[in-house]
């Protein structure tokens, strides 16, 4: 499993939770990078604390409980949960939710598509996610084969589901595998390593996958556009942008928490002298983004 690493405080913190219903969710405490002891956040340990094997979790689900693990480790959100099919068979879903640059591009495209174009956009996103993972999977597989020469990566399926209750209104997109559960299935059998590592590759937090062209913003936008997803990047700074957000209609903005909604590209504005007293200039207001 990926290990916890110390890095920038602005990066997403490691987090994980195991949720059961009606039992109270058991959550791991969020960590502070400078103060927290080194430890792994391990879904196998977290699930195994209550359910020694998937078949035990299946029994809990059959009794009406919800068994679900969610977490992130230097990457986008992952989910492990036990599901029952209509015919009564049980599976463990291993899912990775899109994050990083592609999440921002999709969110802006969701606004660009408007009410009339969103059904078409969902179909295009799923097709693009299939192509994206097809390009990424050999890279992940090659990494794992350095220590497991006989390893073959599984092929996860793109999915979408209802928006998060407190999210931005866009459906949740990602990839998932469904692992059948039998009497001898272990939790280790329900984890495909390459699918797990997709979380790190997609997050954009670390630079491990900067060499993969398909993960760069321009290439992501090109791929989505090929599938009729209205992805737009700023010609000045390369950020994903939309001019159809209901609070900013007609103004090109980006969902950037750190830099703000307007263009922060220093090359977009002429060089101005700094004030003798104080630190701010009018340039701190930024400029509107410009579609490329």
N, C-alpha and C positions, 0 to 999 in steps of 0.2 A: 504494500500500500504506500502511497506517497507520504513523505515525512514532513513534519512541521518545520518551516524555515523561518529564520528571523529576517525581517525586511522592513521596508518603509511603513510607517504608521498609517499612511493614507491608503495603503492597500487593504482589500477586504480581509477581515479577521477570520481565523478558523472558527467554525461553528458547526455544531451538530446537535441533533435532537432525535429522540425516539418517541414516537407518538402512538399511544394506544387509546382506545375509547371503549368503555367509559372511564378507564383509569386516567389519572392526571399525567400530562406529558412530563417525561423525564428529560431535562435539558442539561447540556454541558455548559459550564460557565464560559462566557467570552473571555479571551485571553488578551493581555497587554504584552506586546512584543518584548519590552525591556524588562518586565518584571516576572513574567510567567515562567515556570520551570519547563524544560524541554519535555514534550510528550507527544505521542501520536494521537490523532483523532481517528479511530478505527471503527468503521461501521460493523465489522465482524465481531469485535469485542462488545460494542454497544448493544447489538441485537442479541449476541450470545449470552449476555448477562441475564436476560430474562427467558430467552428461548434457546435451549442448547442446540437445536436443529430446526431447519425450516418447517419440518412436519409438525413440530410443537407450536410454531407460530400459526400454521394452518388451522390447527384445532382451536386456537384462540379466535381466529377470524370466523370460523364456522360457528362459534359461540356468540358472535355478534360484536367482537372487538375489532378495532382498527390497528393494524401493525404497520408502522411506517417509520423509516429513518430518513432524515434529510440532513445534508451537511455540505460544507465546502472546504477544500484544502488547497490554497493557492490557486483557486479556479472558480468556475461557475458552479451553480448549485447542482447537487446530485441527489437522487432519491432512490431508496430501496423500499419496496412495499409488497406485501402479500396480497394477491388478488384471487378471487374465485370466479371461474368461468361459469356460464349459464348451465353447463353440463355437470358442474360440481368439481371439475378438475382444478387443481391449484397451481399457480405460478408465482414466481418472485419477479417483479418488475425491477429492472436496473435501468434507471433513466438519468440522462444528463440534460440539463436545461441550458439553452443558449445564453451566453453572457459575453462580456467584453465588447469589442468594436461592433460585432454583428448585431448585438442586442440594440445598440443605439441606432444603427442603420435601419433595422426592422421597425423600431418604434416611430422613427420619422416617416418611413414609408407607409406605416399604418395610418398616420394622419394624412399623408398625401393621397392615399387611395380613396379616402372619403367613404361614406356609407354605401355608395353604389358599387364601389370597386373592391370591397374587402373580401367577399367570397372568392373572387378571382385571385386576390393577393394570397390568401391562405393556401390555395392550391399551388401557386407559384413558389411560395416559401418552402413548402414541403418538397417540391421537386429540386429546388436549389440546395436544400439541406442534404438531400440524397447525393447530389453531385459533389458537394463540399466534403462530406465524409468519405466518399469514394477516393477523393484526392488526398485526404489526410491519413486515411487508414494505413497505407503502405509505410508512411513515415513512422507512425506509432508502432506498427508491427516490427519494423526493422530495429527499433530501439530495444524492444522486448526480446527479440531473437539474439541479442548480444549475450543474454544470460539464460535464455530458454530457446535453444536453436530450433526446437520442434514446434514452436508456438505458431498458431494461425489465428489471426484476429477474427472475431465474430462480426457480423454485419448488422448493426442496429438499424431500426426503422425510424424515419422521421415521424413526429407526432405533434399534435396541437391539442390543447384543452382550454377550458374556460379561463378567462383572466383571473388573476389573483384578486382577492377582495380589496386589498389596499394597494394594488398595483396601478399602472398607468392606463389601464383599460384595454391593452392589447392582449390577445390570447397568449398563453404560454406555449412556446415552441421548444423542441428538443429532439433527442434521439433516445430510443429505448430498446432493450432486449427483454424477452419474456423467458425466464428459465423454468422449465417444468420441475415440479417438486415430487419426488418419490420417497419411499421409506428410508433410503440410504443417502439422500441428498444432504450435503453439508452446506454451510453458509459460504464456504470457499467456492463451491460449485456454482454459486449464483453471482459471481463477479468475473466479468471479462476485463482483463487488465487494460487493453487498448481502449475499450469503451470508457472505463474509469478515467484514463489519462486524457480522454477528449476534453474533460473538464478543464485541465490545465492549459491545453492547447488553445482552447477557445477564449480563455479569460483575458488574454492580453496583459496580464499582470506581470508575468515573468518573460524573459527574452529567449527562452529555450526554443521557441518555434518561429522566431522572426525570420528564419531563412526559408520558411514555407510560403511561396508566393500567394497561394490561395487564401491565406489568413490575413493578408494586408487589406486595408480599407478599400483601396481602389479596385482590387481584384474581387473582393466581396461584393462591392456595389455592381461591378460589371456582371458577375454571375447572377445576382438577383435581377438585374435589369433584363438579362436574357430570358428569364422566366416571368416577365411581365410584372415584376415587383417594382414600384416606382421609387427606387433608391436614388437619393440626390446627395452629393457631397459638395462642400464649399470649395470653390476654385482657389480661395486664398489660403485656407488652413487645413482643408481636407476633412473637416468634421462632417458627420451626417447632419442634414438640415431639413426643415420643413417650413413652409409658409402657410400651413393650414391648421396650426394648433388653435383651438377655439379662443384662447386668451391672447394670441398674437397674430391674428389673421392678417395676412398680407406682409408680414415681416419674417424674414428667414432667420430661424433660431435653431439652437442645438440643445439637447438635454445633457449639458455638462455641469456637474455639481461643483467642480473645482474652479473652472474658468468662467462660468456664467453662460447665459444664453447667446451672447453676441460674440463676434469674431475677435479672438485675442491674438491673431497673427501679427507680430510686431512689424512684419514687412508690408502689411496692408496700409500702414499710415506713414506719412513722412516723418523723418527724424526731427524731433523738436528739442530745443535746449531744456535742461532741467532747471527747476526753480532753485533759487539760492536758499530760501527758507521753505521748509516743508518737503514732502516727498511725492505728492500726487500731481499729475497733470491732467488735462482734459482727455488725454488718450486712455485713461483708466475706464472711461465709459465704453470703450470699445466701438466697433462699427458693425453694421448689419452684415451678415454673411452674404455671399454671392454665389449662386449655383454655378457649378462647373459645366 
